[in-house]
Amino acid sequence: MAKKDASDKTPKVKKRRWYHQLWEIFTMVRKARPSITWWILLIIVGGTAVGAVLGQLIGFPIYVPVLVFPFTLLGAMFLLSRWAESVAYERIEGRPGATGSALGTIRRGWNIEEEPIAVDPRSQDLVFRAVGRPGVVLIGEGPPHRLKRLLEAERRKVARVLPNVPIILLQCGREEGQVPLPKIAKAVQRQKPKLTKVEVAEVSKRLRALRSGRLPIPKGVDITKMRPDRKGMRGR
């Protein structure tokens, strides 16, 4: 059998370890908030020192610090994850499609359209849709005075297909009456459940059929360029 050409060999992809990802997250946060290094050291060293003092008082000078140390690491990781989330939101807030990235952090119980269901080609205002047990949630991105009409138009389209399903309208932004980007996912998830899981599946199916029958988005609006990378949102 002839030997395979060396060029046919596919290079092996080096597996990324968890600590590589952790270092990337830490580096991202440190660029935006340099004090993170000192806060992490304060939690780990300070927490362990408190454990050592407590151990001396109760007669276990070694056991207590060793027991406390893992909890200080958990505290440091919790702080890092919260700051990483905050920095990620700061990096994408104000960019077209940032709302879609925020909604992408919702894990369970919701069917979320990856692309906006409505786009204003002139203003680039967007409407995203999420379907869950509370019903159909339409989330607009843009100034309130323009979004009101765009959201209402989408609400009427959904109501014609699903007249008995609750429809909730939200706006993502920093102006009065809007929900800030870091809080939009929680605002969607906190809506009161009104549908069963079976009904949610049926509603999603009918809305997908409605989506497939629509006209394509007008030329000149490139959604893939408008929306930020979801990996940046999740801190990689």
N, C-alpha and C positions, 0 to 999 in steps of 0.2 A: 504494500500500500504506500502510495506516495505521501511524503511528509507534507503536512499542511503548511501553507505559506505563513511566515511569521506575521505578515500584515493582517492575516485573518483573525489573529488572536485579539479578542476584545479585552481592553484594559479593565482590570478590576476596579470597581468604585470603592474607595476607602470609606468604611463605615464610620459615621460620626458618633462619637461617644457622648454620653449625657453631659459630661463635664465640659466638652467643647461648646455645646449649646449654652450651658450655664455661663461660661466665660463670655460668649458673644452677648448675652443679655446684660451681664454686668458691665461690659464695655460700652454698650449702647446707653445704659442708664448713667454711667459715670461721665460720659460726654455732655449730657444734658444737666446732670446734677452731681457735681464732683464730691459733694459731701456724703454721698452714699457709702464711700469707703470708711469714713470715720463712724458713721452710724452703725455699720455692720460690725466693726471692731468694738464699738461701745456695747452692743448687745451681747456679743460673744464673750469678750473679756470681762465686762462688767457683770454679766449674769453669772459667769463662772466664779468670779471673785465673791459675789454675794453667797453663792453656794458654799464656797470654802469657809467663809465666816460662819455661816449657819452650821456647817459641819463641825467646826471647832466648838461651837456652843453646845451642841447636842452629843458630842463625843464620837462623831464619825467624820474626821477631817479629810479622808480620802474618798469614802463612799459617796458622800453627798455631792462634791464637785463633779465626780464622774457621772453621777445620775443626772445632774443639772445640765451638763455640757450639751447633750443631744437636743435638749429643749431650746438652748440658746441658738443652736444651728437652725432649728425650725423657725424660731423668731426672726432670724436674719433672712432666711429664705422667703418668709412671708412678707417682710418689708421690701425685699428686692422685687418680688412678683408684683406687689401693689404699685411700686414706683415704675416698674417696667410697663405696666398697663397704662399708667398715667402718661408716661413719656410717649408711648406709641400713639395714644389719642392726640397728644399735642402735635405730633409729626404729621398727622393726616387731616386734622380738623381744618375745615375751610376748603378742602379740595373736593371737587365734584366726585361723588360716589363714596365719600367717607361713610355715609350712613349705611351703605350696603356692607362695608367691612365690619362696622360695629354690630350689625345684625348677624353677621356670620359667626360671631362668638357665642350665639345661642346654640346650645347643644341638643337638647331633647325636647320632644313634645311639640315642635313647630316645623312647618314646611315653609321655607323661605325661598323666594325667587332670587337666584344669584344675580340676575340682571334687573335693572329698573323696568317696571311695567309701563311707565309713561315718561316721556322726555320732551321738554320744550326745546326745540332746536335753536331758538334765538337766545333765550336766557339760560339754557342748560339746567333749568330746574328739573328735579327728578322725583319720581314716586316709586317707592318700593312696597312690596306686599309680603305679609307674613300671615299664615293660616295656622290657627291653633284652637284649643278648646274655648277661648274667649270669643272666637269668630274670625272674621277677616279684618286684619289691621293694615291700614294704608298709611305709610310713613312718607311724608314729603320732605324734600331738602331744597331750601331756597328761602327768599324773603317771604314773610307772612302775607303781604298784600298780593303776591303773585300765586302763592301756593294754594290759597283758599279756592280759587277757581279750578285749578288743575286737580286738586284732591276731590272736589265736588263732582267733577266730570267722571273721575274714576269710580267714585262711590255710586253714581247712577248706573254705570255700566255693570258693576257687580250686583247691584240691587235688582237689575232686570233679570239676571240669571239666577240669583239666589235671594228671592224676596223675603224669606223668613230667617235669614242668617244675620246675626249682629255684625255691623260694620263700624269699626273704630277708626277715627282719623287722628293722626299725630303729626306734629311737625318737629323736625330736628334742627336745632340752631340755638343761637344765643339771644335772640330777640324775645320780646314779651310774648308769653303764651306758648313758647317753644320749649322743647326738651333738649338740654345740652347733649352733645355727642357722647360723652362718657356715661350718660345715664339712660340713653335711648333703649338699649337692650333690656335693662331692668324695667323700664317703663312698659315695654311690650309684655314682658313676662308677668308683670304684676296685675294685668287685667284679669277680671273675674271669669272663671270658666263657666261656659253656658252650653257647650256642645259635648257630645260623647266622642270617644276616639274613632268610632265607626263613622260618625257624622263628619268629623274632621277629614277623614280619608275621602269621603264622597265629595265634600266641598272642594278639596284640592284637585280632585279628578275633573270636576266640572270647570274649575278655573283654568286648568291646563288646556282644556278643550277650547275655552274662550281665547286663551293666549295664542293657540295655534292658528286660530282663524283670523287673527289681526293682520293688518298691513305691517310691513317691515318699518323699522325706525327710519325716518327721513335721512337722506344722504347728507353727509357733512358732519354727522354726529358719530364719532367713533367711541363707543362705550368702553372698549378695552383700554383706550388711552385715558378716558375720563376717570376710571376707577383706580384707586391705589391698590398695591399688592396686599393680599390678605395676610401673607407671612409677616409683613412689617407690622401689621396690626397685632399679631399674636406674639410679637417679640421673637419670631423665628422659632 
